[in-house]
Amino acid sequence: LQRSAQSKAGTSSPSAWISVSAANFYADGVVFDANNAVLGDYMAVAVQGTCTKSLITRCGFKNAQGATRGHGLTYLASDPTVTAHQVEDCEFSANAGHGLYAYAVDALSITNCRAHDNGGNGIYVDSFDPTFVLKARDVHIVANSCWNNGVGILVGNFVANNLSATPLTYGNSNPDILGAVVASNNCFSNREYGIYISGRNILVSGNLCANNSTTATFGAGILCDTGYCKITGNMVAGATPFGIDCGGSIYTEVDNNYINGAGVGLNIGGGQYCTARSNFIQDCTGIAIGVQNVESNGFGDNFGLSCTGLSIIGNWINYSGGALGIMVRDGAQDIVIKDNIVEAQPGAPLTNALSAYTDTVTLRGNLLNYTSRFKISPATVNGLYTLTVPDLADAVAVTQASAPVASIMTATAVQVVGQVTFIKVTVQGLGYTTATVTISGAGSGAAAIPWISGGKIIGIQMTSFGSGYGTTTTVTITGDGAGAAAVAQVGLPVWQNRELAIDCLVATEFAAGGSSPAQTNWTGAPITVPAGASIDWVGNAGGWRAARFTQADYVSPNGDGSVTITTRSGDISLKPMGGGTVRIKSATEATGAEELIGRGSPLNTVSAPAGSTYRNLNGGVGASFWVAQAAGSANWVAVA
């Protein structure tokens, strides 16, 4: 069925060639060719909201024209009516707009279709209702193939004000899609994104997204600006700028995906309470997993959130050259990095495995190059004898130490000494539409820009880290609002509660006074760990606290079965509590004898084994030192 170049729009709707308003509609095996020669801005085939049940199978929709309505098949809004629309085994091609475009339609099912070579998107389901009432619900998009479109499959949008005002407001409020499954689709060679979803309660599973946006400066295999969604089991391949881009999402889990060859494998920053779990990410040219504190659309419009509550757990990451494994920037908060395996290819710097510019990271059980304990030796760095450990490491082994260790630092912390690594907003202020960040101090070159949302400063992005800064560095925020304040972090702190076990293969002393970062312990004195023993450090207040260590400075097993008790200064005291005593025993004398103290005579008051001694602290000639001649309390004899 081809539209004539001389025909007018369908009489049932002034904006459509064919308009379906009947309650039920069925079409099978029809090619709806809107004809390239007909250039009016009309919808080609439009299913009106009054039609609540349709079955369209084995049909083709092509050659629709028009700047705003040139879509092959359009479903107009019918929400909140629950519909029974099924589009099966159809083809959408060569349309100036979208192949299939559905507005606020409930229970729409699109399966086994092909959408290709469209000027807009292949399959597009969305609602831009400015009143935020109309939604698309329970959408089902399964087993379709989409190629050479703007976006292969697009579900929802991330514009919170639904184009009802400018500038656009991005975010997860007012989702247009409530419940959808996008599964088992093949989206390849699309110009921008293979799959783009935004909304709430959307499952994206088992899709193949290959070679999308490979010639663009933006785009991704899968873009998910979502809330309460799950992206699982997808295969994303090709040199796309982003493999999976989840920037600005909330309560979203990205798990068990395979991402190969992207610029940034998985971007999951700028959101709140998301999880990246058990993904396999390799051969990324820039970053395997990237986390920014505040995300934007790339044109300076931010998503209104600062990153917190992110978990990066159990991923397998491969990187090479100058690429980074895991990158966290601008003070993103409460990041858990746990049980990941990071493999640096030959020649790739081990320092690139983790680069986290923040003060709140929890590290547990990560492996770099399948090495549980890197063997390292201290060296002088910035005038201090320094133990430099891999950022991901939970444990290292010291192979030689010729002086007291005065500093324990991660490899990244050593590299960024004197740099302003991030700026943390302490007071967001009110009333800002424009603002400027000024960094002052002994150094030079550091620069940053503020992110403003709702009149508040929600985060600050470093654009240059500078050099030569110290503890006097300050941050000033000026603009048309008031009250915002922030502090600069120079270098990297020891993360609070960071755990590091150090196996000392040689005797190693850890300094207390003059250490930087501070190395404190309960004794207040330096600690000497003997060869073959270990010490556990815990991050505390920007420095290290010794949690557990072998007290060789006080109690020293000598290797021959003997033990030496020493002090660095002062007495050795034996102080049994309660009814306890100091008892001397041997392998052949299980009872032994007691060494007792008290005031007054022990005769008939203190019971002890034979051979025990008693010192009367009241003193007196012939009454100060007693010996028990037999067991019991009646056999004491004063000997001095």
C-alpha positions in Angstrom: 0.0 0.0 0.0 1.8 3.1 -1.2 0.8 6.6 -0.6 0.2 8.6 -3.8 2.2 11.8 -4.3 -1.0 13.6 -5.1 -3.1 12.1 -2.2 -4.1 14.1 0.8 -3.8 13.2 4.5 -6.3 10.6 5.7 -9.7 12.1 6.4 -10.0 10.6 9.9 -7.0 12.7 11.1 -5.7 15.8 9.5 -2.1 14.9 10.5 -1.9 11.3 9.4 -1.9 9.4 6.1 -3.7 6.4 7.7 -5.4 7.0 11.0 -6.8 4.1 13.1 -9.4 5.1 15.6 -11.5 1.8 15.7 -11.4 -0.1 19.0 -9.6 -3.0 17.3 -7.2 -3.2 14.4 -5.5 -6.0 12.6 -3.0 -5.9 9.8 -0.9 -8.7 8.4 1.5 -8.8 5.5 1.0 -5.1 4.4 3.8 -2.8 3.3 2.9 0.7 4.3 5.0 2.8 1.9 4.6 6.5 2.7 6.5 7.5 -0.5 9.6 9.7 -0.4 8.0 12.0 -2.9 5.3 13.0 -0.4 7.1 15.7 1.7 4.3 17.0 3.9 4.9 16.7 7.7 2.3 14.0 8.4 2.3 10.9 10.4 2.3 7.9 8.1 0.3 5.3 10.1 -1.2 6.5 13.4 -3.0 4.3 15.9 -5.2 6.7 17.9 -5.8 6.4 21.6 -9.3 5.1 21.0 -7.8 1.9 19.6 -7.1 -0.3 22.5 -6.3 -3.6 20.8 -4.1 -4.1 17.8 -2.2 -7.0 16.2 0.2 -5.9 13.4 2.3 -8.7 12.0 4.6 -9.1 9.0 4.1 -5.5 7.9 6.5 -2.9 6.6 6.6 0.8 7.4 8.9 2.9 5.3 9.6 6.2 3.6 7.7 8.5 5.9 8.7 12.1 5.5 8.4 15.2 7.6 10.5 17.1 10.1 8.5 16.2 13.2 6.0 13.5 12.3 7.8 11.4 9.7 7.5 8.1 11.6 6.6 4.8 10.1 4.1 3.7 12.7 2.9 5.8 15.6 0.9 4.8 18.7 -0.7 7.9 20.2 -1.3 8.3 23.9 -4.0 6.0 25.5 -2.8 5.9 29.2 -4.3 5.0 31.7 -6.3 2.6 29.5 -4.6 -0.9 29.6 -4.2 -1.9 26.0 -3.5 -5.0 24.1 -1.1 -3.9 21.3 1.2 -6.4 19.7 3.6 -5.6 16.9 5.3 -8.7 15.6 7.8 -9.5 12.8 7.5 -6.1 11.2 10.1 -3.9 9.4 10.6 -0.1 9.9 13.0 1.5 7.4 14.0 4.6 5.6 11.7 6.9 7.6 12.7 10.5 8.2 11.7 10.3 11.8 11.4 7.1 13.9 10.6 3.7 12.7 8.1 3.0 15.4 7.1 5.7 17.8 4.8 5.1 20.8 3.6 7.8 23.2 2.0 7.0 26.6 0.8 3.5 25.8 0.3 0.7 28.4 1.2 -3.0 27.8 2.6 -2.4 24.3 4.6 -5.5 23.0 7.1 -5.1 20.2 8.8 -8.4 19.2 10.9 -9.9 16.5 10.9 -6.7 14.4 13.6 -5.0 12.3 14.2 -1.2 12.4 16.9 0.2 10.3 18.1 3.2 8.3 15.7 5.6 10.0 16.6 9.3 10.4 15.4 9.2 14.0 15.3 6.1 16.3 14.5 2.6 15.4 12.0 1.9 18.2 11.0 4.8 20.4 8.6 4.7 23.4 8.2 7.9 25.4 5.9 10.5 26.7 6.7 14.2 27.0 3.4 15.0 28.9 4.1 18.5 30.4 1.6 17.7 33.2 3.6 14.6 34.1 0.3 12.5 34.2 0.5 10.3 31.1 3.0 7.4 31.3 4.0 4.4 29.3 3.6 1.3 31.5 4.6 -2.3 31.2 6.4 -2.0 27.9 7.7 -5.2 26.3 10.5 -4.9 23.7 12.0 -8.3 22.9 14.1 -9.9 20.2 14.2 -7.0 17.7 17.1 -6.0 15.4 17.9 -2.3 15.0 20.7 -0.8 13.0 21.7 2.4 11.3 19.3 4.6 13.4 20.0 7.5 15.7 19.3 5.2 18.6 18.4 1.5 18.1 15.9 1.3 20.9 15.0 4.3 23.0 12.7 4.0 26.1 11.9 7.1 28.1 13.8 10.4 28.6 15.9 12.0 31.3 14.3 15.4 31.1 12.5 16.0 34.4 10.5 19.0 33.2 9.4 17.2 30.0 10.3 20.0 27.7 7.7 22.2 29.5 10.3 24.9 30.4 13.8 26.0 29.4 16.5 25.4 30.3 15.9 21.6 30.5 16.1 20.1 33.9 17.7 16.6 33.9 17.0 14.0 36.5 15.0 11.0 37.8 11.9 12.9 38.9 8.8 12.5 36.8 9.8 9.3 35.0 7.8 8.7 31.8 8.3 4.9 31.7 6.9 2.8 34.6 7.9 -0.8 34.1 9.5 -2.2 31.0 11.5 -5.1 29.8 14.1 -4.6 27.0 15.5 -8.1 26.3 17.4 -10.2 23.7 17.6 -7.4 21.1 20.3 -7.0 18.6 21.3 -3.3 18.3 24.3 -2.6 16.2 25.9 0.2 14.1 23.5 2.9 15.3 24.8 6.4 15.2 24.4 7.4 18.9 23.3 4.6 21.2 22.4 0.9 20.8 19.8 1.1 23.6 18.8 4.2 25.7 16.5 3.8 28.7 15.2 6.2 31.3 12.5 5.6 33.7 11.6 3.4 36.7 11.6 -0.4 37.1 13.1 -1.2 33.7 14.9 -4.5 33.1 17.5 -4.5 30.3 18.7 -8.0 29.8 20.5 -10.2 27.3 20.9 -7.7 24.6 23.7 -7.5 22.0 24.9 -3.9 21.4 27.8 -3.9 19.0 29.7 -1.1 17.2 27.3 1.7 18.0 28.5 5.4 17.8 32.0 4.2 16.8 32.6 7.4 14.8 31.0 9.8 17.2 32.5 11.8 20.1 29.5 10.7 22.4 27.3 7.7 22.6 27.2 4.3 24.1 26.3 0.7 23.6 23.7 1.1 26.4 22.7 4.4 28.1 20.7 4.1 31.2 19.8 7.3 33.1 17.4 5.4 35.4 15.9 4.8 38.8 15.3 1.4 40.4 16.4 -0.5 37.3 18.5 -3.5 36.5 20.9 -3.9 33.5 22.1 -7.5 33.4 23.7 -10.0 31.1 24.2 -7.8 28.1 27.1 -8.0 25.5 28.5 -4.6 24.6 31.3 -4.5 22.0 33.1 -2.1 19.8 34.9 1.2 20.0 32.0 3.2 21.3 32.8 6.2 23.6 31.0 4.5 26.4 30.2 0.8 26.8 27.4 1.2 29.4 26.7 4.7 30.7 24.7 4.9 33.9 25.7 8.4 34.9 23.1 10.0 37.2 21.2 6.9 38.0 19.7 6.0 41.4 19.1 2.6 43.0 20.2 0.8 39.8 22.2 -2.4 39.6 24.5 -3.1 36.6 25.6 -6.7 36.8 27.0 -9.6 34.8 27.6 -7.6 31.6 30.4 -8.1 29.1 32.0 -4.9 27.9 34.7 -5.0 25.3 36.6 -2.2 23.5 34.9 1.0 24.6 36.5 4.2 25.6 35.0 4.1 29.0 33.7 0.6 29.8 31.2 1.4 32.5 30.4 4.9 33.6 28.4 4.8 36.9 29.1 8.0 38.7 27.0 11.0 39.5 24.2 8.9 41.0 23.2 7.5 44.3 23.0 3.9 45.7 24.0 2.1 42.6 25.9 -1.2 42.2 28.3 -2.4 39.5 28.7 -6.1 40.2 30.3 -9.0 38.4 30.9 -7.3 35.1 33.6 -8.4 32.7 35.3 -5.3 31.3 38.3 -5.5 29.0 40.3 -3.6 26.3 38.9 -0.2 27.2 41.1 2.6 25.8 40.4 5.1 28.5 38.8 3.9 31.7 37.3 0.5 32.6 35.0 1.8 35.4 34.6 5.6 35.8 33.0 7.5 38.6 32.5 11.3 38.6 31.0 13.0 41.6 28.5 15.1 39.4 27.5 13.9 36.0 26.4 16.1 33.1 25.1 15.8 29.5 28.4 16.9 28.1 27.2 20.4 27.3 27.4 21.8 30.8 24.0 20.7 32.1 24.3 18.6 35.3 22.0 15.9 36.5 21.3 17.5 39.9 23.0 14.8 42.0 26.3 14.2 43.7 27.6 10.7 43.9 27.2 8.6 47.1 26.6 5.0 48.1 28.2 3.4 45.1 29.3 -0.3 45.2 31.9 -1.7 42.8 32.0 -5.4 43.6 33.4 -8.5 42.0 34.2 -7.1 38.6 36.9 -8.5 36.3 38.8 -5.7 34.7 41.6 -5.7 32.1 43.5 -2.6 31.1 46.6 -1.8 29.0 48.7 1.1 28.0 47.8 4.4 29.7 44.2 3.3 30.4 42.8 3.3 34.0 41.2 0.4 35.8 38.9 2.1 38.3 38.7 5.9 38.5 36.9 8.0 41.1 37.0 11.8 40.9 36.0 14.9 42.7 35.3 13.5 46.2 32.5 11.1 45.3 31.3 9.8 48.7 30.9 6.3 50.4 32.4 4.2 47.6 32.8 0.5 48.2 35.4 -1.3 46.0 35.4 -4.9 46.9 36.5 -8.3 45.5 37.5 -7.0 42.1 40.1 -8.6 39.9 42.2 -6.1 38.0 44.7 -7.3 35.4 47.3 -4.9 34.0 48.6 -6.0 30.7 52.4 -6.1 30.2 53.8 -2.5 30.2 50.7 -1.0 31.8 51.5 1.0 35.0 50.2 -0.8 38.1 49.4 2.6 39.5 46.6 2.9 37.0 44.6 0.0 38.5 42.9 2.3 41.0 42.9 6.1 41.0 40.5 7.3 43.7 40.4 11.1 44.5 38.1 11.0 47.5 38.3 10.6 51.2 35.6 7.9 51.7 36.5 4.5 50.1 36.2 1.1 51.5 38.6 -1.5 50.0 38.3 -5.2 50.6 39.7 -8.3 48.9 40.7 -6.8 45.6 43.4 -8.5 43.5 45.9 -6.8 41.1 47.5 -9.2 38.6 46.3 -12.1 40.8 48.9 -11.1 43.4 47.7 -11.2 47.0 50.9 -9.7 48.5 53.2 -7.5 46.5 56.8 -7.7 47.7 58.1 -4.1 48.2 60.9 -2.2 49.8 60.9 1.2 51.4 62.7 4.1 49.7 63.2 7.8 50.4 60.4 9.9 49.0 60.2 13.7 49.8 62.7 13.2 52.5 60.9 10.4 54.3 61.7 6.7 54.3 58.5 5.6 52.6 56.7 2.3 52.0 54.8 2.8 48.7 51.9 0.3 48.3 49.5 -0.4 45.4 46.3 1.4 45.9 44.2 -1.8 45.6 46.3 -3.8 48.0 45.0 -5.2 51.3 48.4 -6.7 52.1 52.1 -6.3 51.1 55.4 -7.9 52.2 58.5 -5.9 53.1 61.7 -7.5 51.7 64.3 -5.1 53.1 64.3 -2.1 55.5 67.5 -0.2 56.3 65.9 2.6 58.3 62.7 3.2 60.3 59.7 3.5 58.0 58.3 7.0 58.5 55.6 7.0 55.8 53.1 4.5 54.3 51.5 5.9 51.1 49.6 4.5 48.2 51.3 4.7 44.8 48.7 7.4 43.7 49.2 9.4 46.9 52.9 9.6 46.1 52.2 10.9 42.6 49.8 13.6 43.7 51.8 15.2 46.6 51.2 19.0 46.5 48.2 18.7 44.1 44.6 19.7 44.9 43.0 16.4 44.2 39.4 17.3 45.0 37.3 20.0 46.6 34.6 19.0 49.0 31.5 21.2 49.4 30.8 21.7 53.1 27.9 24.1 52.8 25.8 24.2 49.6 24.4 27.7 50.0 21.3 29.2 48.3 20.3 31.3 45.4 23.1 30.6 42.9 22.7 30.7 39.2 26.4 31.4 38.5 29.4 30.9 40.6 33.2 30.9 40.5 35.7 28.8 42.5 39.0 30.3 43.5 41.8 28.3 45.0 44.4 30.1 47.0 47.6 28.9 48.6 51.3 28.4 48.2 51.0 26.4 45.0 49.8 27.3 41.5 47.8 26.0 38.6 44.8 24.4 40.3 41.4 25.3 38.9 37.9 24.1 39.3 34.3 24.7 38.2 31.1 24.5 40.4 28.1 22.4 39.6 24.8 24.3 40.5 21.4 22.7 40.9 18.3 24.2 42.4 20.4 27.3 43.5 22.8 25.1 45.5 26.4 24.2 44.9 26.2 20.4 44.8 29.7 19.6 43.8 33.0 21.0 42.4 34.9 19.5 39.4 38.6 19.9 39.2 39.8 21.0 35.8 43.5 21.3 36.8 45.2 19.8 39.9 48.1 22.2 40.0 51.2 21.6 42.1 53.1 22.9 45.1 50.1 23.3 47.4 50.2 22.7 51.2 48.1 22.8 54.3 47.3 26.5 53.9 45.3 26.0 50.7 41.8 27.6 50.8 38.8 27.6 48.6 36.5 30.6 48.0 33.1 30.4 46.2 31.7 33.7 44.7 28.6 34.3 42.7 25.0 35.6 42.7 24.0 33.4 45.6 25.3 33.2 49.2 26.6 30.8 51.9 28.4 28.1 49.9 31.7 26.9 51.4 34.2 24.2 50.5 37.5 22.8 51.6 40.4 21.6 49.4 42.1 18.3 49.7 45.8 18.5 48.9 47.3 15.1 48.1 45.3 12.1 49.2 44.5 11.2 52.8 44.6 7.7 54.2 41.0 6.5 53.8 39.1 6.1 57.1 39.2 2.5 58.2 41.4 1.4 55.3 43.0 -1.9 56.3 46.6 -2.8 55.3 48.5 -5.9 56.5 52.2 -5.7 56.2 54.2 -9.0 56.4 57.8 -8.2 57.5 60.2 -10.6 55.8 63.0 -8.7 57.6 62.9 -6.9 60.9 61.2 -3.6 60.2 60.8 -0.6 62.5 57.9 1.8 62.0 58.5 5.3 63.4 55.9 7.2 65.5 57.3 10.7 65.9 57.8 12.6 62.6 55.8 10.1 60.5 53.6 11.4 57.7 50.9 10.3 57.3 50.9 9.8 61.1 51.7 6.3 62.3 50.2 6.0 65.8 50.0 3.0 68.2 48.9 2.4 71.8 52.5 2.5 73.1 53.3 5.9 71.7 56.7 4.6 70.8 58.2 3.3 67.5 57.3 -0.4 66.7 59.8 -3.0 65.7 58.3 -5.9 63.9 60.6 -9.0 63.8 61.3 -10.9 60.6 58.5 -13.4 59.9 55.9 -11.3 61.8 53.1 -9.0 60.6 51.5 -5.7 61.5 48.0 -4.5 60.7 47.3 -0.8 60.1 43.9 0.9 60.0 43.2 4.3 58.5 42.3 6.8 61.2 41.8 10.6 61.0 43.9 10.9 57.7 46.7 8.7 59.1 47.5 5.2 60.2 46.7 3.4 63.5 48.5 0.2 64.4 45.7 -2.2 65.2 47.6 -5.5 65.7 51.3 -6.1 65.8 53.9 -8.5 67.3 55.3 -6.6 70.3 58.9 -7.5 69.8 60.0 -4.3 71.5 58.5 -5.7 74.7 58.1 -9.5 74.4 60.6 -11.3 72.1 60.6 -15.0 71.4 64.2 -15.8 70.7 63.8 -18.8 68.4 65.4 -21.2 70.8 62.4 -21.7 73.0 63.3 -18.8 75.3 61.6 -15.4 75.6 62.9 -12.0 76.5 60.8 -9.3 78.2 62.1 -5.8 77.8 60.9 -2.2 78.1 62.0 0.9 76.1 62.0 2.7 79.4 60.5 2.2 82.9 59.6 -0.8 84.9 58.3 -4.3 84.2 55.2 -4.9 86.3 53.3 -8.1 87.0 49.7 -7.3 88.0 47.3 -10.2 88.4 43.7 -9.0 88.9 41.1 -10.2 91.3 42.2 -13.3 93.2 45.0 -14.1 90.8 48.6 -14.6 91.9 52.0 -14.7 90.3 52.7 -18.4 90.0 56.0 -20.1 89.1 55.6 -23.5 87.4 57.6 -25.9 85.3 56.9 -28.9 83.1 57.4 -31.3 86.1 55.7 -29.1 88.7 52.1 -28.4 87.7 51.2 -26.7 91.0 54.4 -24.6 91.4 54.8 -21.9 94.0 53.3 -18.4 94.3 54.9 -15.0 94.7 52.6 -13.0 97.0 52.3 -9.5 98.4 50.1 -8.0 101.0 50.0 -6.0 104.2 50.5 -7.6 107.6 51.4 -11.2 108.5 50.2 -14.1 106.2 50.2 -16.5 109.1 46.8 -18.2 109.3 45.3 -15.8 106.8 47.0 -16.6 103.4 47.0 -20.1 102.0 49.7 -21.0 99.5 51.7 -24.1 98.3 55.0 -25.0 100.0 57.9 -22.9 98.7 55.7 -19.8 98.1 56.9 -16.4 99.3 55.0 -13.5 100.8 56.2 -9.9 101.1 54.6 -7.8 103.8 54.4 -4.3 102.4 54.0 -2.8 105.9 57.6 -4.0 106.6 59.2 -4.5 110.0 62.2 -6.3 111.3 61.6 -10.1 111.1 58.2 -9.6 109.6 58.8 -8.4 106.0 59.6 -11.6 104.0 57.9 -15.0 104.6 58.3 -18.5 103.2 55.7 -21.3 103.3 57.3 -24.4 104.7 54.3 -26.5 103.8 51.0 -26.0 102.0 48.2 -24.2 103.8 48.0 -21.0 105.8 49.6 -22.1 109.2 53.1 -22.9 107.9 54.5 -19.5 107.2 58.0 -18.6 108.6 59.4 -15.1 108.7 62.9 -15.0 107.4 63.6 -11.3 107.2 
